[in-house]
């Protein structure tokens, strides 16, 4: 369900880490794209998969490994990367980290 944030929001406080879990909250959910907040506990991961969306990952805090088509990237607070549509990708929490994931339908 889409949240309706009608006033400024500090993303880092949107959710807290939960031991052994990945917490997510949908910020926008539209036909051609979504924006989702995630908080990954250290060691948690999203296994390799593909999606029909170009996906922009922005690291709010912490450290993550992003693997795109077999190549590993280490991202820290304030960094972002684009995962191209239909390319295999995976995400792993090296340390606790929070991120936003913006997915835009590729046409």
C-alpha positions as CSV (number, residue, x, y, z in Angstrom):
1,X,0.0,0.0,0.0
2,X,1.3,3.4,-0.9
3,X,2.1,5.8,1.9
4,X,0.9,9.4,1.5
5,X,3.7,11.6,2.9
6,X,2.2,15.1,2.9
7,X,5.0,16.7,4.8
8,X,8.8,16.4,4.7
9,X,10.2,13.0,5.8
10,X,13.6,12.0,7.1
11,X,14.1,8.7,5.3
12,X,16.7,7.4,7.7
13,X,14.0,7.3,10.4
14,X,11.3,5.6,8.2
15,X,12.1,2.2,9.8
16,X,14.5,0.6,12.2
17,X,16.7,-2.4,11.6
18,X,15.2,-5.8,12.7
19,X,17.6,-8.6,13.6
20,X,17.9,-11.2,10.8
21,X,15.4,-9.3,8.6
22,X,14.9,-6.9,5.7
23,X,12.3,-4.2,6.4
24,X,10.6,-2.4,3.5
25,X,8.0,0.3,3.1
26,X,6.5,1.4,-0.2
27,X,6.6,5.2,-0.6
28,X,5.2,5.4,-4.2
29,X,3.5,2.6,-6.2
30,X,2.4,3.6,-9.7
31,X,1.8,1.7,-13.0
32,X,5.2,2.7,-14.4
33,X,7.4,2.6,-11.3
34,X,7.8,2.5,-7.6
35,X,9.9,4.0,-4.8
36,X,10.6,1.7,-1.8
37,X,12.5,2.2,1.4
38,X,14.5,-0.8,2.8
39,X,16.5,-1.5,6.0
40,X,18.7,-4.5,5.8
41,X,20.2,-6.2,8.8
42,X,23.9,-7.1,8.4
43,X,24.3,-10.3,6.3
44,X,20.8,-10.2,4.8
45,X,20.4,-10.3,1.1
46,X,18.2,-10.3,-2.0
47,X,19.3,-13.2,-4.1
48,X,20.1,-12.8,-7.8
49,X,17.1,-12.0,-10.0
50,X,16.0,-9.8,-12.9
51,X,13.3,-7.2,-13.2
52,X,11.7,-5.4,-16.2
53,X,12.5,-2.1,-14.5
54,X,15.6,0.2,-14.5
55,X,16.4,0.4,-10.8
56,X,18.2,3.2,-9.0
57,X,19.6,2.2,-5.6
58,X,20.5,5.1,-3.2
59,X,22.3,4.2,0.0
60,X,21.1,6.3,2.9
61,X,23.4,4.8,5.5
62,X,25.6,1.8,6.0
63,X,27.4,-0.4,3.5
64,X,26.1,-2.8,0.8
65,X,27.4,-5.0,-2.0
66,X,25.4,-4.7,-5.2
67,X,26.1,-7.3,-7.9
68,X,25.1,-6.6,-11.5
69,X,25.7,-9.1,-14.2
70,X,28.3,-10.8,-12.1
71,X,30.3,-7.6,-11.2
72,X,30.4,-6.6,-7.6
73,X,30.1,-3.0,-6.4
74,X,30.6,-1.8,-2.8
75,X,28.3,1.2,-1.9
76,X,28.4,3.4,1.2
77,X,26.2,6.3,2.5
78,X,25.4,8.8,-0.1
79,X,26.3,6.7,-3.1
80,X,23.9,5.4,-5.8
81,X,24.0,2.9,-8.7
82,X,21.6,2.0,-11.5
83,X,20.7,-1.7,-12.1
84,X,19.6,-1.9,-15.7
85,X,16.3,-3.6,-16.6
86,X,16.5,-7.4,-17.4
87,X,20.1,-7.7,-16.1
88,X,20.7,-10.1,-13.2
89,X,21.4,-8.4,-9.9
90,X,21.6,-9.1,-6.2
91,X,22.0,-7.1,-3.0
92,X,23.8,-8.0,0.2
93,X,24.2,-6.1,3.5
94,X,27.9,-5.9,4.4
95,X,26.9,-3.8,7.4
96,X,23.4,-2.7,8.4
97,X,22.2,-0.4,5.7
98,X,19.2,1.6,4.6
99,X,18.4,2.4,1.0
100,X,15.7,3.6,-1.4
101,X,15.0,1.6,-4.5
102,X,13.4,3.6,-7.4
103,X,12.2,1.4,-10.2
104,X,11.1,2.8,-13.6
105,X,9.5,0.6,-16.2
106,X,11.8,0.3,-19.2
107,X,10.1,0.7,-22.6
